[in-house]
Amino acid sequence: MPVTKNPMLRYRILDECFRNSMRSYTIDELLEEVNRRIELTEGKAEIIKLRQLRYDIAYMQSDEGWGIELVEEKFGKKRVYRYEDTSYSIFNSSLTDMQINAIQSVIGLFEGYSSNPEMNYLIDMLDTLKLTADNTRIERKIIGVGINPYLKGREHLIPLYQHIKSDEALHLEYKKFGSEESSKEIIHPQYLKEFNQRWFLIAVYENNKDAIRVFALDRIVGFKVAKRI
């Protein structure tokens, strides 16, 4: 079995290629696109060979993966690949029970090594998958999940996610960009979203539910549950 450091990046690139309704890719074009984007983000040392690409696609099609359905069409002498339903994405689908159980087991194994930076990378990736799994199983979506584990403020994601699920008001301490002092206010968190390489919390004020506010997670100093009177 081929093994490389960041399979979720490759799955994300393949997912985007298979969803592209304006273009279908041959296997060689898929390999070229995956390696082009890997080299941009992780360096040339991480590019893959055709064998790894075929393994990744087979995994995405398997029950252990996402069970994706691909259409193979002839294009001249070659075959091109796309999703049967181009509105589908592996990041909008529920994880299987097998995947969720595996994630929980691996997180439990790695948590004892959380002081190791490489282990932190894996734990962050697995936490993202946990959030994805939970988010797809509830009626109201409360997070737009990304996969970049290095964004500042990401340590607030899971606690804030749980507070949103529990519909809890928060005492939030926040330091605006360029400000020397932090401010404190009571908010009701509503949604979490990654945008332009930063995580943001969308919330409303306690005393004005029509006033929508956006907080950058990397500017949050701290927060705690506000007692309701």
LINVENJO-V922710 format. One record per residue. N is the residue number from 1. RES is the residue in one small letter. SS is DSSP state (alpha for helix, beta for strand, coil for the rest). PHI is phi as a letter, one per 20 degrees, with the letter a starting at -180 (NA if undefined). PSI is psi as a letter, one per 40 degrees, with the letter a starting at -180 (999 if undefined). Layout:
BEGIN
N&RES&SS&PHI&PSI + N&RES&SS&PHI&PSI
END
This chain:
BEGIN
1&m&coil&NA&h + 2&p&coil&f&i + 3&v&coil&c&h + 4&t&coil&c&i + 5&k&coil&f&d + 6&n&coil&c&g + 7&p&alpha&f&d + 8&m&alpha&f&d + 9&l&alpha&f&d + 10&r&alpha&f&d + 11&y&alpha&f&d + 12&r&alpha&f&d + 13&i&alpha&f&d + 14&l&alpha&f&d + 15&d&alpha&g&d + 16&e&alpha&f&d + 17&c&alpha&f&d + 18&f&alpha&f&d + 19&r&alpha&e&e + 20&n&coil&f&h + 21&s&coil&f&e + 22&m&coil&e&e + 23&r&coil&b&i + 24&s&coil&d&i + 25&y&beta&d&h + 26&t&beta&f&i + 27&i&alpha&f&d + 28&d&alpha&f&d + 29&e&alpha&f&d + 30&l&alpha&f&d + 31&l&alpha&f&d + 32&e&alpha&f&d + 33&e&alpha&f&d + 34&v&alpha&f&d + 35&n&alpha&f&d + 36&r&alpha&f&d + 37&r&alpha&f&d + 38&i&alpha&f&d + 39&e&alpha&f&d + 40&l&alpha&f&d + 41&t&alpha&e&d + 42&e&alpha&c&e + 43&g&coil&o&i + 44&k&alpha&f&d + 45&a&alpha&f&e + 46&e&alpha&e&e + 47&i&coil&f&i + 48&i&coil&d&i + 49&k&coil&d&i + 50&l&alpha&g&d + 51&r&alpha&g&d + 52&q&alpha&f&d + 53&l&alpha&f&d + 54&r&alpha&f&d + 55&y&alpha&f&d + 56&d&alpha&f&d + 57&i&alpha&f&d + 58&a&alpha&f&d + 59&y&alpha&f&d + 60&m&alpha&f&d + 61&q&alpha&e&e + 62&s&coil&e&i + 63&d&coil&f&d + 64&e&coil&f&d + 65&g&coil&e&b + 66&w&coil&d&e + 67&g&coil&m&f + 68&i&coil&f&i + 69&e&coil&d&h + 70&l&beta&d&i + 71&v&beta&d&h + 72&e&beta&d&h + 73&e&beta&c&i + 74&k&beta&f&h + 75&f&beta&c&g + 76&g&coil&m&b + 77&k&coil&e&e + 78&k&beta&d&i + 79&r&beta&d&i + 80&v&beta&d&i + 81&y&beta&c&h + 82&r&beta&b&i + 83&y&beta&f&i + 84&e&coil&f&d + 85&d&coil&d&h + 86&t&coil&f&e + 87&s&coil&e&e + 88&y&coil&f&i + 89&s&coil&b&i + 90&i&alpha&f&d + 91&f&alpha&e&e + 92&n&alpha&d&e + 93&s&coil&d&i + 94&s&coil&f&i + 95&l&coil&f&i + 96&t&coil&f&i + 97&d&alpha&g&d + 98&m&alpha&f&d + 99&q&alpha&f&d + 100&i&alpha&f&d + 101&n&alpha&f&d + 102&a&alpha&f&d + 103&i&alpha&f&d + 104&q&alpha&f&d + 105&s&alpha&f&d + 106&v&alpha&f&d + 107&i&alpha&f&d + 108&g&alpha&f&d + 109&l&alpha&f&d + 110&f&alpha&e&d + 111&e&alpha&f&d + 112&g&alpha&f&e + 113&y&alpha&d&f + 114&s&coil&f&e + 115&s&coil&f&e + 116&n&coil&e&h + 117&p&alpha&g&d + 118&e&alpha&f&d + 119&m&alpha&f&d + 120&n&alpha&f&d + 121&y&alpha&g&d + 122&l&alpha&f&d + 123&i&alpha&f&d + 124&d&alpha&f&d + 125&m&alpha&f&d + 126&l&alpha&f&d + 127&d&alpha&f&d + 128&t&alpha&f&d + 129&l&alpha&f&d + 130&k&alpha&f&d + 131&l&alpha&f&d + 132&t&alpha&g&d + 133&a&alpha&f&d + 134&d&alpha&f&d + 135&n&alpha&f&d + 136&t&coil&e&e + 137&r&coil&d&e + 138&i&coil&d&i + 139&e&coil&f&d + 140&r&coil&e&h + 141&k&coil&f&h + 142&i&coil&c&e + 143&i&beta&b&h + 144&g&beta&e&h + 145&v&coil&e&h + 146&g&coil&d&a + 147&i&coil&c&e + 148&n&coil&e&h + 149&p&coil&e&e + 150&y&coil&d&e + 151&l&coil&f&h + 152&k&coil&f&i + 153&g&coil&n&e + 154&r&alpha&f&d + 155&e&alpha&f&e + 156&h&alpha&e&e + 157&l&alpha&g&d + 158&i&alpha&f&d + 159&p&alpha&g&d + 160&l&alpha&f&d + 161&y&alpha&g&d + 162&q&alpha&f&d + 163&h&alpha&f&d + 164&i&alpha&f&d + 165&k&alpha&g&d + 166&s&coil&e&e + 167&d&coil&l&f + 168&e&coil&d&h + 169&a&beta&f&i + 170&l&beta&c&i + 171&h&beta&e&h + 172&l&beta&d&h + 173&e&beta&d&h + 174&y&beta&c&h + 175&k&coil&d&h + 176&k&coil&f&i + 177&f&coil&f&h + 178&g&coil&n&e + 179&s&coil&e&i + 180&e&coil&e&d + 181&e&coil&d&i + 182&s&coil&e&i + 183&s&beta&d&i + 184&k&beta&c&h + 185&e&beta&b&i + 186&i&beta&e&h + 187&i&beta&c&i + 188&h&beta&d&h + 189&p&beta&f&i + 190&q&beta&c&d + 191&y&beta&b&i + 192&l&beta&d&h + 193&k&beta&b&h + 194&e&beta&e&h + 195&f&beta&b&h + 196&n&coil&l&f + 197&q&coil&m&f + 198&r&beta&b&i + 199&w&beta&e&i + 200&f&beta&c&i + 201&l&beta&d&h + 202&i&beta&e&h + 203&a&beta&b&i + 204&v&beta&c&i + 205&y&beta&f&i + 206&e&coil&f&d + 207&n&coil&e&e + 208&n&coil&b&g + 209&k&coil&f&e + 210&d&coil&e&e + 211&a&coil&e&h + 212&i&beta&e&h + 213&r&beta&c&i + 214&v&beta&d&h + 215&f&beta&d&h + 216&a&beta&f&h + 217&l&alpha&f&d + 218&d&alpha&f&e + 219&r&alpha&d&e + 220&i&beta&f&h + 221&v&beta&e&d + 222&g&beta&r&i + 223&f&beta&a&i + 224&k&beta&b&i + 225&v&beta&f&h + 226&a&coil&e&h + 227&k&coil&f&h + 228&r&coil&e&h + 229&i&coil&e&999
END
